[in-house]
Each structure stands twice: as structure tokens, then as C-alpha cells.
Amino acid sequence: MHIESTVYVHRNILEMLNRGAAITGKSRTVIIKLLMKRVMSQSRRMIKSYSRLRYQKRDPEKNWHRLHISFNECEYEYCLDIRKFYKMSVSFIIAYAAQKYLNEIMKILIKGDNTDNYRFRNYIFTHKILDGAICWQIYWGIPVNPSLLFL
């Protein structure tokens, strides 16, 4: 099943994504999904607590473009998790990742090093009640030591 979603990107970001798609021969959606995975690798530095959700800066010229993206279930959950933990809109995360990591992603795609069609796998979302406290755990991957899983 695919989940359709919409993000708003500034014209400058759209041009960057279009250029990346043209050079690599991959769709903008594939590039966005790779950017989202890349930005997750910065999780220790990006996680925010006790703050409001941050959005892209306003543009008085209204140079925004609505971009439709189709995610599979895991990819969609991945975006929601990043949004929650980074306290940034998905559109803002895409803009940030494009500015910071697009060239790196393009080099990987051009070299052909990343042919993995299953970028988001082994997603586990579970909870347990311990002494009356609800504990949630989200796994993006399987730990090397499976005994660390708290299922």
C-alpha cells in the first residue's frame, strides 16, 4: 500500500531536486527518500525536546511549490518519526537535507553504490507498561545483540 502525501518546497529547493533527478536519472521522490534516510544519521545532533514544531522561513514572494510524494508504509512512518523527534515539518527536513546532503547523495547515485530499493526496513514500534509507566520503543533496524530488544 502506498500513502500519498504533500510537502511544500521553496522554488530553490525544487530546482535543486530537479537538477539532482536530471543528473542521476532518479526521480525526485527517490532522492527525497534518500535525503530523509541521510538526515536520520544525524539524529543525536538533531533531536529536540520540549519545543514547538519548526517550519521553513516565510517567503513574501510566495515562491512555494506543492510536491506530491508517494511513500510505502514504512517510509511514511519514518517521516512521521523524524518529524516528531526533530520537531521540524517534513517540508523543512527535506529543505534542510537537500541543502546539506544533496551533493553527497548525487555522488552516491552516480557511482551506483546505493541500489537498495528497501531503504527503510526492520521497523519495530512497540510499547510496554512498566510499573504504570507507558514505555514506547521505535527501532529502525535490528540491534546486533537481539537480546537488547524490549519486546
KOLLUM-364876 format. One line per 3 residues: number of its first residue (from 1); their letters; for each residue z negated, x, y of N, C-alpha, C. Coordinates in steps of 0.02 Angstrom, whole numbers, plus 32768, in hexadecimal, padded with zeros to 4 digits. Atoms other than C-alpha are relative to their C-alpha. Layout:
BEGIN
NUM = a = Z,X,Y,Z,X,Y,Z,X,Y ~ ... $
// end
This chain:
BEGIN
1 = mhi = 8000,802A,7FC5,8000,8000,8000,8000,802C,803E ~ 7FFD,7FDC,7FC1,8029,803D,80AE,7FE0,7FD6,8037 ~ 8021,8020,7FC8,7FC7,8016,814A,8024,8015,803F $
4 = est = 7FDD,7FF2,7FC1,8027,8009,81ED,7FCD,8006,8038 ~ 802C,7FF6,7FC8,7FD2,804A,8288,8029,8015,803D ~ 7FDF,7FEF,7FC2,7FFE,806B,833D,7FD4,8030,8027 $
7 = vyv = 8024,7FD2,7FD4,7FCD,80FC,83AC,8029,8005,8040 ~ 7FDE,7FF5,7FC0,7FF6,8121,8461,8000,804B,800E ~ 7FFA,7FB9,7FF1,8037,81CD,8488,8022,8008,8044 $
10 = hrn = 7FE1,7FF1,7FC0,8063,8217,8530,8047,801A,7FF3 ~ 7FBA,7FEB,8006,811A,823C,854D,8005,804A,7FED ~ 7FFF,7FB8,8010,80F5,82F8,8546,7FF0,800D,7FB6 $
13 = ile = 8012,7FF8,8046,80A3,82E9,849B,8039,7FE5,7FD4 ~ 7FC7,801B,8026,8132,827B,845D,8039,8032,7FFD ~ 7FCB,7FCD,7FFF,81AE,8300,8493,7FF0,803A,7FD1 $
16 = mln = 8015,7FCB,802D,814A,8383,8435,800A,7FEB,7FB7 ~ 7FF8,8019,8045,8147,8317,8397,804A,7FF9,7FEE ~ 7FB8,8006,800C,8202,82F2,83A7,801F,8045,7FF3 $
19 = rga = 7FE6,7FBC,8009,8227,83AC,83BA,7FEB,801B,7FBC ~ 8018,7FE9,8041,81BB,83D4,8323,8026,7FE0,7FC6 ~ 7FDB,8024,8035,8213,834F,82BB,8048,801A,7FFC $
22 = ait = 7FBB,7FE8,8000,82BF,838D,82F0,8005,8046,7FE1 ~ 7FFE,7FBB,8018,8298,8443,82CA,7FF0,8005,7FB6 ~ 8016,7FFB,8046,8241,8426,8223,8026,7FD3,7FD0 $
25 = gks = 7FDF,8030,802A,82A8,8395,81E4,7FD0,7FCE,7FE0 ~ 8033,802F,8019,8208,8333,81C2,7FF8,7FC8,8033 ~ 800A,8038,7FD2,81DD,828A,820D,7FC4,800E,802D $
28 = rtv = 803A,7FFA,7FD4,8163,827A,829D,7FC0,7FEB,7FDB ~ 8039,8017,8026,80F0,821C,8227,7FE5,8037,7FD3 ~ 8016,7FC9,802B,80EA,82AE,81AC,7FDD,8036,802B $
31 = iik = 801E,7FCD,7FD4,80C6,8326,823C,7FBC,7FE9,8018 ~ 8040,801B,7FE9,803C,82B5,827E,7FCB,8004,7FC9 ~ 802F,7FFD,8038,7FEB,82AA,81D2,7FE9,8048,7FF4 $
34 = llm = 8013,7FBA,8008,7FEE,8369,81C3,7FD3,8017,8039 ~ 802B,7FEF,7FC7,7FA4,8379,8271,7FBA,7FE4,7FF7 ~ 8042,801E,800C,7F17,8302,8242,7FD9,8028,7FCC $
37 = krv = 8022,7FD8,8033,7EF0,8369,81A7,7FEA,8043,801F ~ 8011,7FBF,7FE2,7EF3,840A,820D,7FC4,7FF9,802F ~ 8037,8008,7FD1,7E7D,83C6,8292,7FBE,7FF4,7FDA $
40 = msq = 803D,800B,8027,7E01,8393,8209,7FE1,8043,7FEC ~ 801B,7FBF,8013,7DF0,844C,81DD,7FD2,801D,8036 ~ 802A,7FEB,7FC8,7D9A,8460,8286,7FC1,7FD5,8006 $
43 = srr = 8033,8034,7FFC,7D15,83E0,825A,7FBD,8018,801C ~ 8042,7FEA,7FE7,7C7A,8449,827E,7FFF,8003,804C ~ 7FFC,7FF8,7FB8,7CB4,8466,832E,800E,7FBF,8025 $
46 = mik = 7FE7,803C,7FE0,7CF8,83B9,8351,7FD1,7FC4,7FFB ~ 802B,803A,800B,7C6F,8344,8312,7FD3,7FF4,803C ~ 802A,8014,7FC8,7C14,82E5,839B,7FD1,7FC9,7FE7 $
49 = sys = 8030,8034,8010,7B78,827C,838B,7FE7,7FE0,8040 ~ 8020,8024,7FC9,7B2C,81FA,83FC,8029,8002,8041 ~ 7FD6,8004,7FC4,7BBE,81EE,8473,8034,7FC9,7FF6 $
52 = rlr = 7FCD,8035,8004,7C42,816F,849C,8042,801D,7FE8 ~ 7FBD,7FED,8015,7CF3,8174,845A,8027,801A,803C ~ 7FD8,7FE3,7FCA,7D64,81E3,84C4,804A,7FEE,7FF7 $
55 = yqk = 7FBA,8012,8000,7E15,81B3,84F2,8028,8034,8029 ~ 7FD6,7FD4,7FD8,7EA9,820E,853E,7FF8,7FF1,804A ~ 8004,800A,7FB8,7EA9,8227,85F9,8034,7FCE,8016 $
58 = rdp = 7FD1,8031,7FE5,7EFC,819F,865D,803A,8023,8022 ~ 7FC6,7FE6,7FDE,7FA8,81BB,86A2,8019,7FC9,8030 ~ 7FEC,8034,7FD1,7FCE,815B,8743,804B,7FEF,7FFC $
61 = ekn = 7FB8,800D,8007,8088,816A,871D,8010,7FD8,7FC1 ~ 7FF9,8027,803E,806D,8111,8677,8037,801A,7FD2 ~ 7FCF,7FDF,802C,80D3,818C,8610,7FEB,7FFC,7FB7 $
64 = whr = 8018,8009,8044,8094,8144,856C,8035,7FE2,7FD3 ~ 7FD1,801A,8032,80F5,811D,84CF,7FD7,7FE6,7FC5 ~ 8020,801C,803C,80BC,80AB,8442,8024,801B,7FC3 $
67 = lhi = 7FE4,7FE1,803C,80D7,8101,839C,7FE3,7FDD,7FC3 ~ 8016,8022,803D,80D0,80A3,82F7,7FFD,8033,7FC7 ~ 800A,7FD1,8037,808C,8103,8262,7FED,7FD7,7FC2 $
70 = sfn = 8012,8020,803F,8080,80CF,81AC,7FD7,8031,7FD7 ~ 802D,7FD7,8028,7FED,8114,8149,7FF5,7FE1,7FBC ~ 801A,801C,803E,7FBC,8103,8094,7FB6,7FF6,800A $
73 = ece = 8046,8013,7FF7,7F0A,80C8,8076,7FD3,803C,8010 ~ 802A,7FC5,7FF5,7EBC,8176,806D,800C,801F,8045 ~ 7FF0,7FE3,7FBF,7F17,81B5,8107,7FE1,7FD6,8038 $
76 = yey = 801D,802C,7FCE,7EDE,811D,8169,7FB4,800A,8005 ~ 8049,7FF5,8001,7E28,8135,8134,7FF0,8044,801F ~ 8008,7FBD,7FE5,7E38,81ED,8160,8001,7FFD,804D $
79 = cld = 7FFB,8007,7FB7,7E6E,81C0,8212,7FC3,7FDC,801C ~ 803B,8024,7FE9,7DDF,8144,8223,7FC2,802D,7FFE ~ 8039,7FD3,8005,7D62,81C7,81E7,8001,8034,8038 $
82 = irk = 7FFB,7FCE,7FCB,7DA2,824A,8260,7FEE,7FE0,8043 ~ 800F,8023,7FC2,7D9B,81CB,82ED,7FB5,7FF6,8009 ~ 8048,800D,7FFD,7CE7,819F,82C4,7FD8,8040,800D $
85 = fyk = 8028,7FC3,7FFB,7CA6,8250,82B2,8011,802A,803D ~ 7FED,7FD9,7FC5,7D08,82A0,8340,7FF6,7FD9,8041 ~ 8008,802C,7FC5,7CEB,820C,83B6,803C,8006,802E $
88 = msv = 7FC1,7FFE,7FDB,7DA0,8211,83EC,802E,7FCB,7FE3 ~ 7FCE,802F,8019,7E28,818D,83E0,8032,8027,7FD5 ~ 7FCE,7FDF,802A,7EAC,81B3,835C,8038,801B,802C $
91 = sfi = 7FCC,7FE8,7FD3,7F2B,81C1,83E9,7FEC,8041,8022 ~ 8019,7FC4,7FDF,7EBF,8243,8440,7FFF,803B,7FCE ~ 8001,7FCC,8033,7EA8,82A4,839D,8047,801B,7FF4 $
94 = iay = 7FBB,7FEB,800A,7F65,82A7,8383,8017,802B,803A ~ 7FEC,7FD9,7FC5,7F81,82E5,8435,7FDF,8045,7FFF ~ 8024,7FC1,8003,7EFB,836B,8422,801F,802D,7FCA $
97 = aaq = 7FE5,7FD9,8038,7F3F,83A3,8379,8047,8018,800D ~ 7FBC,7FEB,7FF1,7FF3,83A7,83B5,8000,803B,8030 ~ 8003,7FC9,7FD0,7FC6,8416,8448,7FE5,8040,7FE1 $
100 = kyl = 8022,7FC6,801C,7F5A,8489,83E0,8022,801B,7FC1 ~ 7FEA,7FEB,8042,7FAC,848E,8333,8049,7FF4,7FEF ~ 7FBB,8012,8013,8060,844F,833A,802A,803E,7FEE $
103 = nei = 7FD8,7FC4,800F,80AE,84FD,8340,7FEE,801D,7FBC ~ 8017,7FE7,8041,8044,8534,82AC,801C,7FD4,7FC7 ~ 7FE6,802F,8033,8076,8498,8248,804B,8009,7FF7 $
106 = mki = 7FB7,7FF7,8004,812E,84B2,8273,8011,8040,7FD9 ~ 7FF3,7FC1,8024,8128,8567,8234,7FF5,7FF6,7FB5 ~ 800E,800D,8047,80DB,852C,8190,8038,7FD7,7FE1 $
109 = lik = 7FCB,802B,801A,815E,84A4,817B,8043,8026,7FFA ~ 7FC1,7FDA,8001,81EF,8519,81A5,8000,8031,7FC5 ~ 8006,7FD1,8038,81AF,859A,8126,8001,7FDC,7FBD $
112 = gdn = 8001,8026,803F,81A1,850F,80A5,7FC0,8009,7FD9 ~ 803F,7FF4,8022,80ED,853C,807C,7FD9,7FC0,7FF1 ~ 8027,803D,800A,80AD,848A,8087,802D,7FC8,7FE8 $
115 = tdn = 7FD7,8035,801C,810A,8417,8013,7FD6,7FCB,7FDF ~ 802E,802F,801F,8071,83B4,7FDF,8008,7FBB,801E ~ 7FF7,8045,7FE8,8099,82FB,7FED,7FBE,7FD9,7FFF $
118 = yrf = 8041,8022,8005,7FE4,82CE,7FC6,7FCC,8029,8027 ~ 802A,7FD8,7FD4,7F8B,8319,805B,7FB7,7FEB,7FFF ~ 8044,801A,7FFF,7EF1,82AB,804C,7FF1,7FE7,7FBA $
121 = rny = 800E,8015,8044,7EAD,82A2,7F9D,7FB6,8009,7FF1 ~ 8045,7FFC,8016,7E09,828F,7F43,7FD0,7FE7,8035 ~ 802A,801F,7FCE,7DBE,821D,7FC5,7FCA,7FD7,7FDD $
124 = ift = 8038,8025,801D,7D12,81DE,7F94,7FD4,7FE9,803A ~ 802A,801E,7FCD,7CAC,8169,8001,7FCA,7FDA,7FDB ~ 8035,801E,8028,7C03,813B,7FBB,7FC0,7FFA,8029 $
127 = hki = 8041,8005,7FE0,7B55,8106,7FEB,7FC9,7FF7,7FCB ~ 8039,8006,802B,7AA9,8106,7FA0,7FC4,7FEE,802B ~ 803D,8010,7FDB,7A02,80BE,7FD6,7FC8,802B,7FE4 $
130 = ldg = 8037,7FD3,8013,7977,8140,7FD3,7FC3,7FEE,8029 ~ 803E,8013,7FDD,78C9,8102,7FFF,800D,7FD2,803B ~ 7FF1,8031,7FCC,7913,8074,8065,8032,8017,8034 $
133 = aic = 7FCD,7FE6,7FD1,798D,80E4,80C6,8044,7FFD,7FE0 ~ 7FBC,8004,8019,7A46,80C3,80B1,8022,8043,800F ~ 7FE0,7FBF,7FF9,7A9F,8169,8094,804A,7FF9,7FED $
136 = wqi = 7FB7,8002,800C,7B5D,8174,80A2,8019,8047,7FF6 ~ 7FDF,7FBF,8009,7BC6,8203,8061,804B,7FF5,7FFC ~ 7FB7,8000,8000,7C7D,8224,807F,8017,8044,7FE8 $
139 = ywg = 7FE5,7FC2,801B,7CD9,82A7,801A,804B,8001,800B ~ 7FB8,7FF3,7FFB,7D85,82EB,8047,800D,803C,7FD4 ~ 7FF9,7FCB,8031,7DA1,834F,7FAA,7FC6,7FFE,7FD0 $
142 = ipv = 8035,7FFE,8033,7D35,8377,7F14,7FDE,8044,8007 ~ 8023,7FC0,7FFD,7CAD,83FC,7F23,800D,802A,7FC2 ~ 7FF7,7FD3,8039,7CC2,8495,7EB3,7FCA,7FF2,7FCC $
145 = nps = 8038,8010,802C,7C18,8469,7E6B,7FF7,7FB4,8001 ~ 8003,804A,7FFF,7C28,83AE,7E3C,7FB9,7FE5,7FFE ~ 8045,8018,8001,7B6B,83A3,7E24,7FE6,7FF2,8047 $
148 = llf = 8013,800D,7FBA,7B62,83A2,7EE3,8011,7FBA,8017 ~ 7FEE,8045,7FEE,7BB2,82F6,7EE6,7FC3,7FD3,7FF8 ~ 803B,802C,8002,7B31,8271,7F09,8019,7FB9,7FF3 $
151 = l = 7FE6,8043,8012,7B7A,81DC,7EAD,7FCD,7FD9,7FD9 $
// end
